[in-house]
Amino acid sequence: MSVDELICELRTAIEAQSFPEIMTPAQAAQFMGVSEDYLRDHRKAQSGPPYSQPATKIVRYMRSDLINWLNRSRVAA
């Protein structure tokens, strides 16, 4: 692993600490750098990160699920 990759992973870990473990769609979108519409569209298509829906209009994301989903979506350069 290169120094640049280590720095990138460290930066990601530090930034992740400022977000709660359980996030609303707005928080999850901000964490991932995408729009809430992006997350909603992926929920409907069942292609996005895992989420919980404890009630009809309540959606929550776990920070660890978002990170794992992003890692699985990585493209080797």
Order of alpha helices (4+ residues) and beta strands (2+ residues): alpha-beta-alpha-alpha-beta-beta-alpha
